């Protein structure tokens, strides 16, 4: 299996790494994306009970272990998940490299392959935890190559106060009305919208206000090409490249 190539002037982002081929949000998925033409690699960060920042989408391990192990990430210490071997895409447990990574692992892979780290803060984070995440990335000298994204608007607002010049995108699956546009303009944010919310007219309107438009999660080639024709800046995908 390989990626599906698309043509057009757009920045492609690998959703949870190259999750169409490798187990999502694992080092193999990030390396697979790193070895391809993606502009960025997207992932999700949670905090464990003992304050470690780890890479996983869900709040529990149930789905990524195919139901074998159900651990609540934020209610458990890192030691509870650090040795978990996750199943490969075919369900087998033959690969020791498929595990839940730390945030620093992800940043180091993005840095090695010179990819933009598109980092989603999954849940509402305390200000001090956002500062710790920023410090981890600063410690790797990679902050200027990170785009932060979050559904939680307060996460975005806190990041903007901390990092006045940082690339920050508000994630949304809701209608992008005038109130929403005014809110992102007030906080100098860009937007990462579910692709079904977008139209040529809306993209042009956002561009006219200086807003960069990312969209998720587009796996249909024809839909991606239509979005490119409309002028979208970035497309996040599991398999399109």
Secondary structure, DSSP 8 states (H G I E B T S, - for coil): ---B---SS-EEEETTTTTTTS-TTSHHHHHHHHTTT-SEEEEEEEE-TTS-EEE-SSSBSTTTTTTS---BGGGS-GGGTTT-----TTS----TT----BHHHHHHHHHHTT-EEEEEE-S---HHHHHHHHHHHHHTT-GGGEEEEES-HHHHHHHHHH-TT-EEEEEE-S---HHHHHHHHHTT-EEEEEGGG--HHHHHHHHHTT--EEEE----HHHHHHHHHHT-SEEEESSB-
